[in-house]
Amino acid sequence: GFLLELEEGDRQIDLLVNCAGIGTCGPFLAQDWMTEQDLIEVNILALTRLCHAIGNSMALQGGGQILNVASVAAFNPGPWMSTYYASKAYVLHFSEALRVELKKCAVKVSVLCPGPTRTAFFRTAQLNDDKLKGSNLLMSPEEVALYTVRALEKNRAIIIPGRRNRWYAFLPRFGSRWLNRTIVGMVNKAYCPR
């Protein structure tokens, strides 16, 4: 219904922000399959479908901008949040590829990879955020939004708000994959309910 109306209608969309996302926490095999399927459908399928429909519309109108929201989780494997981390890796790689493909159509594509942000995500993913409350590890949604708007104006491909988050995304290039997944697994396990 909605996408068909957009595709066949005469509305002009200049900016698409794909920000919907859900997460799960805990051992993959212990997760309810329907919840995992919902995560994949929202984080991957819906985002991809919207990029296809709105991207086509933008290409026909001669330009536009797409912002897909991933996470710094996209740069590592994520034991105890495996489906979430993998879905965000998809968003990162898909967005980078789409940026190259749509450049000739004057459609700009960027991907936002925020770190921990003060939102309801922790509660809905059932993460224990007691250790993070009041911590300077969390950015406010306003800080993330302001940084993102400025980066979009500069047409950045990958947007990572916060110096600590940029280091988190960059460091895996220097460590072994074994070390990266082990450390991320230890951190994630500490925040997942037992």
Backbone as ProteinMPNN parsed JSONL, in Angstrom:
{"seq_chain_A": "GFLLELEEGDRQIDLLVNCAGIGTCGPFLAQDWMTEQDLIEVNILALTRLCHAIGNSMALQGGGQILNVASVAAFNPGPWMSTYYASKAYVLHFSEALRVELKKCAVKVSVLCPGPTRTAFFRTAQLNDDKLKGSNLLMSPEEVALYTVRALEKNRAIIIPGRRNRWYAFLPRFGSRWLNRTIVGMVNKAYCPR", "coords_chain_A": {"N_chain_A": [[0.784, -1.181, 0.0], [1.531, 1.535, 1.111], [4.169, 1.882, 0.02], [3.678, 1.336, -2.67], [1.957, 3.424, -3.269], [3.762, 5.545, -2.955], [5.619, 4.92, -4.97], [4.047, 5.082, -7.283], [2.904, 7.528, -7.091], [3.038, 11.194, -7.191], [4.645, 12.431, -5.402], [7.448, 14.181, -4.159], [10.359, 13.159, -2.717], [12.961, 14.227, -0.818], [14.726, 13.488, 1.171], [15.477, 10.498, 2.743], [15.327, 8.857, 5.755], [16.34, 6.063, 7.166], [15.713, 4.769, 9.998], [14.579, 2.974, 11.73], [14.961, 0.246, 13.916], [15.684, -2.807, 15.634], [16.826, -4.747, 18.44], [18.276, -7.727, 19.865], [19.268, -9.66, 22.707], [21.48, -11.978, 24.116], [22.211, -15.559, 24.101], [22.2, -16.848, 20.806], [20.799, -19.269, 20.114], [19.015, -19.439, 22.18], [17.176, -17.508, 21.738], [13.891, -16.378, 20.887], [12.58, -17.481, 17.891], [10.784, -16.016, 16.267], [11.15, -13.419, 17.149], [13.775, -12.969, 16.371], [13.422, -13.162, 13.616], [11.732, -10.962, 13.212], [13.575, -8.926, 13.818], [15.405, -9.199, 11.675], [13.681, -8.666, 9.544], [12.931, -5.988, 10.038], [15.417, -4.559, 10.429], [16.879, -5.202, 8.138], [15.342, -6.128, 5.79], [13.094, -4.274, 5.543], [14.478, -1.814, 5.471], [16.016, -2.155, 3.135], [14.025, -2.456, 1.215], [12.742, 0.057, 1.356], [14.864, 1.688, 0.513], [15.048, 0.808, -2.12], [12.516, 1.48, -3.256], [12.217, 4.308, -2.685], [14.688, 5.184, -3.539], [14.553, 4.691, -6.309], [12.55, 6.527, -6.964], [13.86, 8.927, -6.268], [15.994, 8.84, -8.072], [14.641, 9.139, -10.488], [13.655, 11.73, -10.158], [15.947, 13.134, -10.206], [17.713, 13.439, -8.055], [18.527, 13.372, -4.5], [18.683, 12.343, -1.045], [19.821, 9.719, 0.989], [19.805, 8.39, 4.192], [20.957, 5.844, 6.028], [20.65, 4.104, 9.066], [23.008, 2.518, 10.911], [25.246, 1.144, 13.105], [27.97, 1.379, 15.46], [28.383, -1.185, 16.019], [28.431, -2.483, 13.633], [31.01, -2.866, 12.773], [32.213, -5.03, 13.937], [32.068, -8.567, 14.785], [29.42, -9.819, 16.857], [29.119, -11.541, 19.488], [26.515, -12.828, 21.562], [24.829, -10.913, 20.777], [24.365, -11.519, 18.211], [22.692, -11.537, 15.835], [21.788, -8.901, 15.702], [24.248, -7.394, 15.458], [25.174, -8.475, 13.034], [23.103, -7.66, 11.333], [23.492, -4.914, 11.33], [26.001, -4.744, 10.175], [25.303, -5.509, 7.617], [23.726, -3.27, 6.899], [25.678, -1.243, 6.892], [27.504, -2.128, 4.849], [25.779, -2.438, 2.642], [24.872, 0.199, 2.345], [27.249, 1.582, 1.707], [27.82, 0.399, -0.762], [25.535, 1.089, -2.225], [25.848, 3.832, -2.304], [27.891, 4.196, -4.177], [26.667, 3.137, -6.473], [24.424, 4.841, -6.857], [25.442, 7.341, -7.246], [25.757, 8.361, -9.838], [23.166, 9.042, -10.396], [22.736, 11.274, -8.964], [21.942, 10.846, -6.384], [22.564, 10.916, -3.065], [24.116, 8.839, -0.665], [24.408, 7.992, 2.681], [25.703, 6.53, 5.701], [24.886, 6.173, 9.036], [26.629, 5.507, 11.959], [26.189, 5.237, 14.981], [27.4, 5.126, 18.393], [26.744, 3.839, 21.701], [23.734, 5.323, 22.725], [21.566, 7.538, 24.463], [18.735, 6.21, 24.472], [15.637, 4.361, 24.078], [16.549, 1.94, 23.255], [18.193, 0.162, 24.764], [16.448, -0.828, 26.708], [14.419, -2.041, 25.123], [15.894, -3.973, 23.798], [16.441, -5.546, 25.883], [18.752, -5.175, 27.375], [21.036, -4.853, 30.08], [21.403, -1.867, 31.374], [22.344, -0.618, 33.616], [25.008, -0.103, 34.353], [25.692, 1.838, 32.579], [24.118, 4.064, 32.992], [24.102, 7.496, 33.525], [26.664, 7.609, 32.63], [29.515, 8.837, 30.793], [29.853, 7.508, 28.497], [27.62, 7.281, 26.993], [26.034, 8.983, 24.363], [23.936, 11.822, 23.843], [20.735, 11.839, 22.179], [20.399, 14.264, 20.866], [23.02, 15.226, 20.492], [24.006, 13.296, 18.734], [22.27, 13.69, 16.556], [22.836, 16.373, 15.788], [25.559, 16.189, 15.037], [25.235, 14.424, 12.923], [23.612, 15.843, 11.069], [25.378, 17.892, 10.334], [27.395, 16.328, 9.151], [25.975, 15.214, 7.015], [25.541, 17.467, 5.476], [28.083, 17.769, 4.497], [28.225, 15.617, 2.898], [29.189, 13.084, 3.815], [30.284, 9.71, 3.656], [30.379, 7.639, 5.623], [29.22, 8.064, 8.815], [30.244, 8.676, 11.978], [29.492, 9.523, 15.039], [31.221, 11.07, 17.723], [34.356, 10.813, 19.287], [35.34, 8.572, 20.736], [33.721, 6.549, 19.699], [34.532, 6.55, 17.036], [37.12, 5.572, 17.328], [36.492, 3.023, 18.285], [35.335, 1.92, 16.033], [37.495, 1.937, 14.325], [39.649, 0.521, 15.498], [39.36, -2.382, 15.225], [40.679, -2.993, 12.859], [43.295, -3.308, 13.495], [43.554, -5.34, 15.349], [43.456, -8.919, 15.871], [40.959, -10.977, 14.342], [39.983, -12.931, 16.025], [40.608, -11.887, 18.551], [39.08, -9.529, 18.513], [36.374, -10.505, 18.33], [36.286, -11.935, 20.696], [36.66, -10.002, 22.735], [34.471, -8.254, 22.254], [32.419, -10.071, 22.669], [32.749, -10.626, 25.426], [32.131, -8.122, 26.531], [29.469, -7.725, 25.616], [28.187, -9.92, 26.801], [28.292, -9.227, 29.459], [26.344, -7.272, 29.608], [24.021, -8.513, 28.92], [21.021, -10.104, 30.042], [21.173, -12.618, 32.531]], "CA_chain_A": [[0.0, 0.0, 0.0], [2.272, 2.79, 1.274], [5.261, 1.973, -0.949], [3.081, 1.397, -3.999], [1.484, 4.803, -3.392], [4.942, 6.39, -3.169], [6.212, 4.623, -6.272], [3.167, 5.484, -8.375], [2.434, 8.895, -6.859], [3.873, 12.275, -7.704], [5.339, 13.086, -4.288], [8.899, 14.275, -4.279], [11.02, 12.938, -1.439], [14.343, 14.683, -0.921], [15.552, 12.845, 2.192], [14.968, 9.29, 3.385], [16.093, 8.451, 6.928], [15.98, 4.714, 7.587], [16.205, 4.753, 11.376], [13.953, 1.932, 12.533], [15.817, -0.898, 14.175], [15.469, -3.486, 16.906], [17.945, -5.592, 18.833], [18.043, -8.783, 20.844], [20.456, -9.891, 23.523], [21.559, -13.308, 24.713], [22.67, -16.599, 23.164], [21.356, -16.936, 19.611], [19.906, -20.43, 20.14], [18.011, -19.245, 23.226], [16.246, -16.461, 21.318], [12.656, -16.746, 20.216], [12.84, -17.316, 16.463], [9.96, -14.956, 15.676], [11.788, -12.143, 17.49], [14.937, -12.85, 15.485], [12.898, -12.887, 12.279], [11.296, -9.559, 13.223], [14.793, -8.108, 13.75], [15.912, -9.259, 10.3], [12.721, -7.99, 8.663], [12.979, -4.544, 10.252], [16.757, -4.001, 10.254], [17.441, -5.469, 6.806], [14.37, -6.182, 4.689], [12.358, -3.014, 5.397], [15.438, -0.791, 5.05], [16.383, -2.398, 1.736], [12.834, -2.186, 0.397], [12.562, 1.509, 1.29], [15.924, 2.233, -0.356], [14.717, 0.481, -3.501], [11.366, 2.275, -3.702], [12.495, 5.744, -2.628], [15.857, 5.401, -4.394], [14.055, 4.794, -7.69], [11.848, 7.806, -7.077], [14.879, 9.984, -6.255], [16.748, 8.776, -9.33], [13.777, 9.716, -11.527], [13.524, 13.179, -9.949], [17.259, 13.743, -10.427], [18.522, 13.648, -6.857], [17.97, 13.155, -3.174], [19.663, 11.885, -0.067], [19.39, 8.594, 1.818], [20.601, 8.149, 5.391], [20.637, 4.587, 6.693], [21.236, 4.071, 10.4], [23.602, 1.25, 11.322], [25.745, 1.218, 14.474], [29.381, 0.983, 15.52], [28.352, -2.646, 16.063], [28.627, -2.98, 12.27], [32.433, -3.069, 12.491], [32.68, -6.216, 14.652], [31.09, -9.614, 15.079], [28.886, -9.514, 18.182], [28.555, -12.643, 20.278], [25.426, -12.516, 22.485], [23.923, -10.011, 20.042], [24.866, -11.877, 16.881], [21.818, -11.133, 14.734], [21.81, -7.441, 15.653], [25.52, -6.948, 14.895], [25.203, -8.866, 11.62], [22.166, -6.817, 10.581], [24.091, -3.592, 11.179], [27.068, -4.904, 9.178], [24.602, -5.465, 6.341], [23.342, -1.882, 6.616], [26.907, -0.518, 6.556], [28.037, -2.541, 3.542], [24.767, -2.122, 1.642], [24.856, 1.659, 2.151], [28.458, 1.961, 0.983], [27.666, -0.051, -2.146], [24.48, 1.902, -2.835], [26.418, 5.169, -2.524], [28.619, 4.152, -5.454], [25.716, 2.9, -7.565], [23.476, 5.936, -7.064], [26.134, 8.616, -7.462], [25.479, 8.846, -11.193], [21.787, 9.544, -10.409], [22.737, 12.427, -8.045], [21.36, 10.45, -5.1], [23.63, 10.758, -2.076], [23.81, 7.833, 0.349], [25.298, 8.004, 3.844], [25.324, 5.58, 6.746], [25.172, 6.645, 10.385], [27.052, 4.423, 12.85], [26.355, 5.777, 16.331], [27.688, 4.221, 19.491], [25.656, 3.848, 22.683], [23.009, 6.589, 22.766], [20.49, 7.524, 25.468], [17.431, 5.96, 23.854], [14.943, 3.197, 24.636], [17.102, 0.718, 22.659], [18.685, -0.764, 25.786], [15.295, -1.473, 27.33], [13.722, -2.918, 24.185], [16.774, -5.116, 23.504], [16.586, -6.22, 27.167], [20.128, -5.043, 27.854], [21.182, -4.277, 31.415], [22.133, -0.61, 31.182], [22.642, -0.006, 34.923], [26.397, 0.359, 34.371], [25.839, 2.962, 31.655], [23.32, 5.224, 33.416], [24.93, 8.597, 34.014], [28.02, 7.456, 32.107], [29.838, 9.674, 29.64], [29.948, 6.634, 27.323], [26.397, 7.472, 26.216], [25.785, 10.294, 23.757], [22.509, 12.171, 23.818], [20.197, 11.835, 20.818], [20.616, 15.587, 20.272], [24.421, 15.273, 20.043], [24.109, 12.436, 17.544], [21.536, 14.341, 15.466], [23.579, 17.554, 15.341], [26.74, 15.712, 14.328], [24.769, 13.8, 11.678], [23.179, 16.9, 10.137], [26.598, 18.531, 9.814], [28.076, 15.379, 8.264], [25.177, 15.094, 5.793], [25.816, 18.662, 4.675], [29.383, 17.539, 3.866], [28.059, 14.406, 2.105], [30.068, 12.018, 4.309], [29.808, 8.349, 3.378], [30.18, 6.956, 6.898], [29.118, 9.077, 9.865], [30.412, 8.066, 13.3], [29.561, 10.598, 16.026], [31.973, 10.82, 18.953], [35.737, 10.338, 19.105], [35.462, 7.209, 21.267], [33.053, 5.652, 18.751], [35.384, 6.435, 15.843], [38.193, 4.649, 17.696], [35.896, 1.703, 18.383], [35.138, 1.439, 14.665], [38.786, 1.87, 13.646], [40.573, -0.419, 16.148], [39.343, -3.772, 14.745], [41.607, -3.178, 11.743], [44.618, -3.599, 14.018], [43.548, -6.554, 16.165], [43.063, -10.143, 15.162], [39.511, -11.181, 14.382], [39.722, -13.713, 17.232], [40.642, -10.968, 19.692], [37.923, -8.626, 18.394], [35.116, -11.163, 18.7], [36.362, -12.331, 22.102], [36.437, -8.81, 23.572], [33.081, -7.813, 22.076], [31.593, -11.07, 23.338], [32.827, -10.418, 26.876], [31.39, -6.895, 26.856], [28.042, -7.963, 25.394], [27.691, -10.885, 27.789], [28.138, -8.502, 30.721], [25.141, -6.443, 29.552], [22.852, -9.343, 28.65], [20.481, -10.725, 31.25], [21.681, -13.987, 32.754]], "C_chain_A": [[0.842, 1.267, 0.0], [3.368, 2.938, 0.226], [4.735, 2.066, -2.371], [2.582, 2.815, -4.278], [2.649, 5.757, -3.657], [5.527, 6.193, -4.562], [5.367, 5.148, -7.425], [2.69, 6.933, -8.249], [3.397, 9.925, -7.412], [4.541, 13.061, -6.572], [6.831, 13.097, -4.547], [9.495, 14.14, -2.886], [12.487, 13.298, -1.625], [15.274, 13.977, 0.057], [14.819, 11.646, 2.77], [15.891, 8.975, 4.551], [15.548, 7.103, 7.375], [16.535, 4.5, 8.986], [15.587, 3.648, 12.218], [14.926, 0.776, 12.724], [15.497, -1.498, 15.523], [16.669, -4.38, 17.19], [17.495, -6.666, 19.796], [19.361, -9.058, 21.548], [20.386, -11.273, 24.151], [22.023, -14.313, 23.692], [21.681, -16.758, 22.008], [20.351, -18.082, 19.706], [18.82, -20.317, 21.212], [16.964, -18.204, 22.842], [14.988, -17.072, 20.715], [12.836, -16.484, 18.723], [12.025, -16.178, 15.857], [10.54, -13.579, 15.982], [13.004, -11.917, 16.604], [14.49, -12.53, 14.057], [12.412, -11.45, 12.175], [12.49, -8.624, 13.09], [15.317, -8.062, 12.317], [14.984, -8.505, 9.346], [12.771, -6.474, 8.816], [14.343, -3.98, 9.874], [17.306, -4.169, 8.843], [16.383, -5.331, 5.709], [13.639, -4.857, 4.477], [13.269, -1.893, 4.907], [15.78, -0.933, 3.568], [15.215, -2.074, 0.806], [12.59, -0.685, 0.256], [13.625, 2.155, 0.404], [15.608, 1.974, -1.824], [13.603, 1.387, -4.028], [11.699, 3.762, -3.758], [13.705, 6.088, -3.491], [15.468, 5.529, -5.854], [13.365, 6.123, -7.928], [12.849, 8.964, -7.13], [15.673, 10.01, -7.552], [15.946, 9.405, -10.463], [13.655, 11.229, -11.387], [14.862, 13.891, -10.059], [18.055, 14.061, -9.181], [17.765, 13.412, -5.577], [19.07, 12.641, -2.267], [19.041, 10.793, 0.794], [20.362, 8.478, 2.982], [20.096, 6.861, 6.026], [21.351, 4.562, 8.034], [21.696, 2.656, 10.72], [24.0, 1.412, 12.788], [27.247, 0.967, 14.424], [29.483, -0.537, 15.646], [28.64, -3.246, 14.689], [30.078, -3.351, 11.966], [33.013, -4.31, 13.155], [31.642, -7.32, 14.615], [30.622, -9.401, 16.515], [28.285, -10.684, 18.915], [27.58, -12.124, 21.333], [24.524, -11.411, 21.955], [24.17, -10.257, 18.552], [23.997, -11.392, 15.731], [21.81, -9.613, 14.581], [23.096, -6.938, 14.992], [25.588, -7.272, 13.402], [24.27, -8.003, 10.781], [22.75, -5.427, 10.351], [25.289, -3.621, 10.227], [26.455, -4.875, 7.773], [24.277, -4.028, 5.953], [24.563, -1.063, 6.2], [27.369, -0.858, 5.144], [27.067, -2.221, 2.41], [24.785, -0.627, 1.317], [26.071, 2.127, 1.373], [28.353, 1.574, -0.49], [26.646, 0.812, -2.888], [24.983, 3.306, -3.152], [27.125, 5.234, -3.88], [27.643, 4.023, -6.624], [24.853, 4.113, -7.875], [24.125, 7.288, -7.316], [25.807, 9.207, -8.826], [24.06, 9.404, -11.338], [21.629, 10.775, -9.527], [22.008, 12.133, -6.739], [22.522, 10.162, -4.158], [23.191, 9.726, -1.033], [24.867, 7.905, 1.443], [24.797, 6.971, 4.834], [25.801, 6.124, 8.089], [25.491, 5.445, 11.267], [27.274, 4.978, 14.255], [26.8, 4.689, 17.298], [26.518, 4.253, 20.459], [25.053, 5.245, 22.834], [21.869, 6.467, 23.768], [19.126, 7.421, 24.786], [16.795, 4.757, 24.545], [15.523, 1.884, 24.118], [17.514, -0.296, 23.717], [17.527, -1.534, 26.425], [14.634, -2.457, 26.37], [14.563, -4.12, 23.789], [17.035, -5.949, 24.759], [18.033, -6.257, 27.65], [20.118, -4.43, 29.246], [22.036, -3.022, 31.291], [22.46, 0.096, 32.496], [24.04, 0.584, 34.964], [26.602, 1.603, 33.507], [25.1, 4.217, 32.101], [24.23, 6.286, 34.013], [26.364, 8.553, 33.504], [28.263, 8.415, 30.953], [30.06, 8.828, 28.389], [28.727, 6.814, 26.415], [26.343, 8.883, 25.647], [24.29, 10.565, 23.841], [22.024, 12.093, 22.368], [20.437, 13.168, 20.105], [22.042, 15.727, 19.743], [24.6, 14.477, 18.754], [23.446, 13.119, 16.355], [22.296, 15.541, 14.913], [24.811, 17.153, 14.537], [26.338, 15.156, 12.951], [24.361, 14.843, 10.652], [24.394, 17.582, 9.517], [27.331, 17.617, 8.839], [27.311, 15.186, 6.955], [25.405, 16.292, 4.875], [27.143, 18.527, 3.931], [29.387, 16.273, 3.001], [29.05, 13.305, 2.519], [29.457, 10.659, 4.011], [29.449, 7.627, 4.673], [30.252, 8.011, 8.0], [29.186, 8.373, 11.216], [30.564, 9.19, 14.322], [30.376, 10.185, 17.257], [33.338, 10.209, 18.706], [35.903, 8.89, 19.574], [34.842, 6.192, 20.299], [33.879, 5.479, 17.477], [36.556, 5.501, 16.118], [37.681, 3.214, 17.744], [35.712, 1.09, 16.988], [36.468, 1.189, 13.957], [39.696, 0.765, 14.198], [40.513, -1.863, 15.63], [40.296, -4.034, 13.573], [42.981, -3.604, 12.223], [44.684, -4.889, 14.83], [43.203, -7.762, 15.317], [41.553, -10.291, 15.277], [39.133, -11.979, 15.631], [39.646, -12.792, 18.441], [39.422, -10.044, 19.676], [36.642, -9.309, 18.857], [35.106, -11.613, 20.155], [36.058, -11.149, 23.019], [34.992, -8.343, 23.468], [32.138, -8.794, 22.772], [31.583, -10.9, 24.837], [32.016, -9.194, 27.297], [29.887, -7.133, 26.725], [27.454, -8.888, 26.453], [27.455, -10.21, 29.146], [26.858, -7.675, 30.768], [23.875, -7.239, 29.289], [22.334, -9.955, 29.941], [20.956, -12.165, 31.355], [20.566, -14.987, 32.713]], "O_chain_A": [[0.869, 1.995, -0.992], [3.492, 3.994, -0.393], [5.288, 2.799, -3.191], [2.758, 3.341, -5.377], [2.541, 6.666, -4.481], [5.882, 7.153, -5.246], [5.905, 5.607, -8.432], [2.137, 7.493, -9.195], [4.421, 9.596, -8.012], [4.949, 14.207, -6.757], [7.397, 12.144, -5.084], [9.174, 14.915, -1.985], [13.169, 12.741, -2.485], [16.475, 13.875, -0.193], [13.683, 11.761, 3.23], [17.1, 8.838, 4.367], [14.437, 7.011, 7.897], [17.687, 4.097, 9.149], [16.046, 3.412, 13.335], [15.629, 0.384, 11.793], [15.089, -0.794, 16.447], [17.43, -4.724, 16.285], [16.467, -6.536, 20.46], [20.433, -8.728, 21.041], [19.341, -11.681, 24.658], [22.214, -13.964, 22.527], [20.469, -16.797, 22.22], [19.172, -17.89, 19.409], [17.815, -21.026, 21.152], [15.97, -18.037, 23.549], [15.026, -18.144, 20.112], [13.206, -15.377, 18.332], [12.537, -15.446, 15.01], [10.432, -12.667, 15.162], [13.238, -10.802, 16.138], [15.114, -11.718, 13.375], [12.649, -10.786, 11.166], [12.438, -7.647, 12.344], [15.635, -6.987, 11.808], [15.445, -7.795, 8.452], [12.664, -5.751, 7.826], [14.428, -3.034, 9.092], [18.119, -3.358, 8.398], [16.524, -4.506, 4.806], [13.569, -4.366, 3.35], [12.886, -1.113, 4.035], [15.825, 0.057, 2.837], [15.404, -1.489, -0.261], [12.27, -0.205, -0.832], [13.322, 3.066, -0.367], [15.869, 2.823, -2.676], [13.724, 1.982, -5.098], [11.481, 4.403, -4.786], [13.75, 7.154, -4.104], [15.996, 6.385, -6.563], [13.566, 6.766, -8.958], [12.702, 9.876, -7.944], [15.988, 11.081, -8.071], [16.499, 10.119, -11.3], [13.562, 11.936, -12.39], [14.914, 15.12, -10.01], [18.982, 14.869, -9.232], [16.542, 13.272, -5.562], [20.229, 12.52, -2.666], [17.91, 10.911, 1.264], [21.578, 8.468, 2.795], [18.962, 6.788, 6.499], [22.515, 4.949, 8.133], [20.895, 1.723, 10.791], [23.169, 1.78, 13.618], [27.747, 0.404, 13.45], [30.545, -1.111, 15.408], [29.051, -4.403, 14.596], [30.344, -4.072, 11.004], [34.189, -4.617, 12.959], [30.456, -7.046, 14.433], [31.371, -8.846, 17.319], [27.062, -10.817, 18.967], [27.818, -11.074, 21.93], [23.562, -11.019, 22.616], [24.183, -9.327, 17.747], [24.523, -10.881, 14.742], [21.823, -9.097, 13.463], [23.034, -6.137, 14.059], [26.012, -6.439, 12.601], [24.599, -7.651, 9.648], [22.532, -4.828, 9.298], [25.562, -2.632, 9.548], [27.024, -4.285, 6.854], [24.521, -3.613, 4.819], [24.488, -0.275, 5.257], [27.599, 0.04, 4.334], [27.486, -1.781, 1.339], [24.72, -0.239, 0.151], [25.955, 2.969, 0.482], [28.755, 2.341, -1.364], [26.867, 1.212, -4.031], [24.588, 3.899, -4.155], [26.974, 6.2, -4.629], [27.776, 4.713, -7.635], [24.578, 4.388, -9.043], [23.432, 8.273, -7.572], [25.604, 10.414, -8.952], [23.774, 10.145, -12.278], [20.516, 11.273, -9.354], [21.518, 13.042, -6.069], [23.351, 9.289, -4.413], [22.048, 9.735, -0.577], [26.066, 7.882, 1.168], [23.629, 6.582, 4.816], [26.966, 6.487, 8.252], [24.724, 4.484, 11.322], [28.415, 5.169, 14.675], [26.604, 3.497, 17.057], [25.415, 4.65, 20.083], [25.77, 6.223, 23.045], [21.273, 5.398, 23.902], [18.455, 8.427, 24.558], [17.36, 4.206, 25.489], [15.045, 0.815, 24.498], [17.218, -1.484, 23.586], [17.621, -2.74, 26.652], [14.323, -3.583, 26.755], [14.018, -5.178, 23.477], [17.763, -6.94, 24.709], [18.479, -7.235, 28.251], [19.279, -3.582, 29.55], [23.252, -3.108, 31.122], [22.814, 1.275, 32.495], [24.247, 1.651, 35.542], [27.575, 2.335, 33.686], [25.414, 5.316, 31.644], [25.033, 6.001, 34.902], [27.19, 9.373, 33.905], [27.338, 8.765, 30.221], [30.415, 9.359, 27.337], [28.79, 6.536, 25.218], [26.577, 9.859, 26.361], [23.483, 9.638, 23.902], [22.812, 12.261, 21.437], [20.652, 13.201, 18.893], [22.251, 16.286, 18.666], [25.257, 14.924, 17.813], [24.005, 13.125, 15.258], [22.388, 15.707, 13.697], [25.074, 17.717, 13.475], [27.016, 15.391, 11.951], [24.73, 14.735, 9.483], [24.428, 17.819, 8.31], [27.835, 18.079, 7.815], [27.923, 15.014, 5.901], [25.457, 16.151, 3.653], [27.313, 19.104, 2.857], [30.418, 15.901, 2.44], [29.672, 12.673, 1.665], [28.242, 10.485, 4.106], [28.358, 7.074, 4.807], [31.227, 8.756, 8.098], [28.31, 7.58, 11.562], [31.65, 9.753, 14.459], [30.227, 9.073, 17.763], [33.462, 9.209, 18.0], [36.532, 8.08, 18.892], [35.383, 5.102, 20.109], [33.921, 4.39, 16.904], [36.948, 4.724, 15.247], [38.363, 2.294, 17.293], [35.91, -0.109, 16.795], [36.554, 0.323, 13.086], [40.435, 0.141, 13.437], [41.552, -2.523, 15.601], [40.675, -5.179, 13.328], [43.753, -4.191, 11.465], [45.759, -5.469, 14.982], [42.72, -7.637, 14.191], [40.946, -9.779, 16.217], [38.085, -11.734, 16.23], [38.731, -12.901, 19.257], [38.806, -9.809, 20.715], [35.906, -8.763, 19.679], [34.049, -11.669, 20.783], [35.286, -11.279, 23.97], [34.355, -8.067, 24.485], [31.161, -8.379, 23.396], [30.532, -11.013, 25.467], [31.303, -9.228, 28.299], [29.121, -6.781, 27.621], [26.347, -8.658, 26.94], [26.538, -10.574, 29.882], [26.338, -7.403, 31.851], [22.772, -6.709, 29.419], [23.115, -10.288, 30.832], [21.116, -12.844, 30.34], [20.804, -16.183, 32.88]]}, "name": "protein", "num_of_chains": 1, "seq": "GFLLELEEGDRQIDLLVNCAGIGTCGPFLAQDWMTEQDLIEVNILALTRLCHAIGNSMALQGGGQILNVASVAAFNPGPWMSTYYASKAYVLHFSEALRVELKKCAVKVSVLCPGPTRTAFFRTAQLNDDKLKGSNLLMSPEEVALYTVRALEKNRAIIIPGRRNRWYAFLPRFGSRWLNRTIVGMVNKAYCPR"}
